[in-house]
């Protein structure tokens, strides 16, 4: 899979094969995503910022799995609600650019 559309389609097939779509309401998917995000945060609990930047291979693998779980639920939530994630992110970045303008660099 090389893009979000291919990932979404693969997830549709995966959930359909298991008859899980019946459980994939926006509420359930949002809750599942938060659980996975909490499991991601747990991987870094009590680490210093420096330690979080220098993960062991085992820690990196665990973080990778939790990032994947979080992404999977986000993609499924967007699919159920018919949200184009790329367009939504682009639009939000434009809003943030207005809300948080970059400081002007002054010539000295």
N, C-alpha and C positions, 0 to 999 in steps of 0.2 A: 504494500500500500504506500502510495506516494503523496496522498493529499487527504484532506478532510472528507471529501466526497467518497473516496474509496473506503476510508475507515468507516464512515457512516453506513455505507452499503454492506460492508462486511459485518458490522454490528447488527444490522437488520437481519441478515441471514442467520447469524449466531443466535439471536434471541428468538427468532421465528422457529428455528429447529428445536428449541427447548420450550416453546410456548410460554415465554416469559413476558411477551409484550403486554399481556393482561395486567401485569404488576407494574408496568412502567408509566405510571402517572407522573405528571410534573412534580407533585409533592414527594412521591417515593424516590424519584431520581435525584431531586435536590437534596433530600435527606441522605441518600446513599453517597452522593458526591461529598457532602460535608463529613461523613464518617471517614471516607477515604482521605480527605484533606487532613483530618485530625491524625490519621495514621501516618501521613507524610510528616506532619509537624513532630510527631512522636520520635521520628528517626533523628531529629536534631535536638531533642530535649536535653538540656544541661550541657550542650556543647558550647564552646567559645565560638565567636565568629571565625577564628582561624581554623579551629577543628572542623567546622562545617564546610570549609573550603578545601580540606585535605582528607576526604573520606577514604577509608580502606576500600579495597575491591568489594568486600562483603557489604559494607555500608552503602556503597554506591549502587550495588545491585538491589538492595532493599528500597532505597530511595527511588530508583528507576521503576520498580514495580508499583510503588504508591503513586508516583506521578502518572503512570499509565492508567491505573485504576481511576484516578481523579479525572483524567482526560476522557476516558471511556464514558463515564457517567455524564460529563459535560456535553459530549457529542450526542449522547442519547437524549439528554434533556433538550438540547437545541433541536434535535430531529422531531421530537414529540410536539414542540411548540412552534415548529417551522421557522426557526431562527437561523439565518445565514451567519455563522460564527465569524467568518472573515469580514463580511460587511459590517457586522455589529462591532467588531474590534476597531475597524477603520473609523466608523462613525464616533465611537467613544474616544479614540485618540484625537480626533478633530475637536470634540468638546473639551477634552483635557487641555489641548493646546491653547484654547481660548481661556479656560479657567486658570491654567497655570502657565502663563507665557514664560518663555525662556528669557533669562536676563540678557540685556544688551551688553555686548563686550565693548568696553571703553578702550579707545586707543590711548596709549600713554606716551 
